[in-house]
Amino acid sequence: MTGKERALLRSQAHHLDPVVHVGKESLTPEVTAAIAEALEARELIKVGVLKNCMDDPGEIAQIVAERTGSQVIQVMGKKITLYKYNPKKHKEN
């Protein structure tokens, strides 16, 4: 992914609210599954890391990206922006 593509996705994600939150249990299989479902439905999502989660948001972002096959667009504070292309959403009729 080029820098311009990443910048475009960051600008599109600016107004989004987190759809999944990672809590004190950190990355459970259920949280990972919820993130994967959200990525399939929306392609571009934000994930919030709650204050009671002691893990580093950057590390969480890398682990989630590996498990879901997505790309980390940005980690800012306790917010993670992820993108995963969904060919079903771009199918020509």
Number of C-alpha atoms within 10 A of each C-alpha: 7 6 9 9 11 16 13 11 17 17 11 12 19 10 9 13 12 15 13 16 19 22 17 12 11 18 17 11 10 9 17 19 15 15 25 19 13 18 22 19 14 13 17 21 24 25 22 19 24 16 11 11 16 12 17 12 21 16 11 17 23 15 15 21 19 12 14 17 14 20 19 19 24 19 18 10 11 16 19 23 22 25 23 21 15 13 10 9 11 8 7 6 3
